[in-house]
């Protein structure tokens, strides 16, 4: 094992407990020493480090919970149960794969496309709960991935009868019983909510088993808070729809997650921001002050228990409803303490800008703060706060004059018929902010492209078209559908063109749980190639002859016959999934994970990491929620900014925040149309991207596959030029998600995205690229594109110049790979 692997796994192991959320405790844990332990559940031996798909990471080894406990000195007394469950799970998996292939054949769809990201429901079983010990643990596991969404069914969002039966029986049998959730998203716990000890372990990377053992023995402690609301399935909002292959209507408007639950008065099982520890805390009476638009909250956190721990101070504000309706409250700031010993205290300061609470008013095409009382609350979760002050705004203030952009959704957003009233305590301290202090600049200056434009002006149309596409093989049958198109770094998703001497090629591995690379590489006279199976898991099982033939032979069958002249390894470190990172509520820890990834990018010679992914948790059914951070745009944006700062502290390395925007379902993701109001778009779904750009200026951003109000996001000049660049001042590179010709369809309600249309709209890099895409661009220059799109030479030069600028900005300073 390499030293960087050892060091980075130590970083993940030390940080993982900050992502674990203790949902319930009666004081039975931690245990004071290792001993005999009864261990059950799907995740005990088949522990899930993270979800499937392009974000999977090939770590050298994943420590299961069973292995981690044994490493810590525990004796597992239930080996026979775990062995028997292995047989049940394997039979269930084989049946699941066979069923996917049969359904794919019936639908006339390649199995690999039909089953990508498909959720394998937990099986039913009836195994005797033999085994004894000083405590019992049951590990519920759920997997998911890109390409498919989750379902509100037993074995997925809901528990199976087998799980409910065994969890209930074990809780009654053992004095010390811990329910552990090795899941990437919400599971409806209502049938077992009375269990007295519940830990959301989440999916925290390659050393998950060791990190769990540390927490079980009290060597470390859980200090995470929920980044999304956990409720009974039936209690989630049904105002919007989800999963239609053609059209998804975001009718719920701004009432997403806790904004909905708090506004309609429905109590979740565990609210947003909630999390316990091995100790208890008090948050002292806060003081609030104002300086212009900046509001500062100060308080003291005291550890009132007998063990060490960390607490998160959360600040929420209730915005007054006027011409615009408002959710009951919104998160405006947070801060996590350092480690506090028993009896210790720490002064905490949280500062927020009142302008960040401005709502988009479509009638004014501006963000506004309406006059009235802004109630500031401080506490340890969204449902555990006290009023700290009232900030009075005497009159309505226009914060930013913006643009009428993104079109109309075709409906009026939901408003609660009887919203929970916001009470304004008469005795609360009052502050006043003047409207004049709230005005902000409307537009940002464009990036200077003078030098890059000088480089591209003498290039031919043919050459310009190569620059705005990813590097691709000239052979039409070699385009990769699996996000492994890079020639320089085997297993990376792609890279920019290598056709120009002196112009660096930017290499792009996928993410967001670490670098996705091929672990074993060979090299011969013809170059580098993967050794063994380039892909594993369900993807490899579904890649049958029919899939290969239907997709044009994208898998390199010759690789197996090549004899390497030398071999080397490319093992990367699997860090916690996005949701788990957000559950730490610690941007500095997020930055540490980013630093880890940046160091591995230097080691392997990568320039742009295709991460972080942080579309909002609009619904718990989205198949990629595990990759995403939160239901709240502030938490998501701040955590993504932390990751960005960590990676980009390494010269020549950058992030690619994704997926911009409204990528909130996986069903028909390449052609699905998201209908979203301008207010919901700006106040929620775009807000997280705006935060990370204003705070950390990522080097790149990736557009999503879907359409928004009838236009592909990658083809929306209003999204990319008007909002992203003109309003927010984005200075980086914009690329598409991997639009592979063999994956796209032309027989659906909405068209596929095309290279010429994306280039015209301000999306300067169409990935991964192929010769047909280049011909589409050249045809558009001639006014002959099949789509009807026309391109001018000036438009193409501008987009090529943007690619050239970033290629030099990163490639000229990046160090050479170490392998």
Secondary structure, 3 states (H helix, E strand, C coil): CCHHHHHHHHHHHHHHHHHCEEEECCCCCCCCCCCEEEEECHHHHCCCCCCECCCCCCCCCCCCHHHHHHHCCCEECCHHHHHHHHHHHHHHHHHHHHHHHHHHHHHCCCHHHHHCCCCCCCCCCCCCCCCCCCEEEEEEECCCECCCCCCCCECCCECCHHHHHHHHHHHHHCCCEEEEEECCCCCECHHHCCCCCEEECCCCCCCHHHHHHHHHCCCCCCCCCCCCCECCHHHCCCCCCCCCCCEEECCCCCCCCHHHHHHHCCCCCECCCCCECCCCEEECCCEEEEECCEEEEEEEEEECCCCCECCEEEEEEECCCCCCCCCCCEEEEEEECCCECCCCEEEEEEEEEHHHHCEEECCCCEEEECCEEEEEEEEEECCEEEEEEEEEECCCEEEEECCCCCCCCCCCCCCCCCCCCCCCCCCCCEEEECHHHHCCCCCCCCCCCHHHHHHHCCCCHHHHHHHCEECCCCCHHHCCCCCCCCCCCCCCCEEECCCCCCCCCCEECECCCCCECCCEEEEECCEEEECCCCCCHHHHHHCCHHHHHHCCCCCCHHHHHCCCCEEEECCCCCCCCHHHHHHCCCHHHHHHHHHHHHHHHHHHCCCEEECCECCCCCCCCCCCCCCCCCCCHHHHHHHHHHHHHHHHCCCCCEEEEEEECCCCCCCCCCCCEEECCHHHHHHHHCHHHHHHHHHHCCCEEEECCCEECCEEHHHCHHHHHHHHHHHCCCCCEEECCCCCHHHCCCCCCCCCCCHHHHHHHCCCEECCCCHHHHHHHHHHHHCCCCCCCCCCHHHHHHHHHHHHHHHHHHHCCCCCCCC
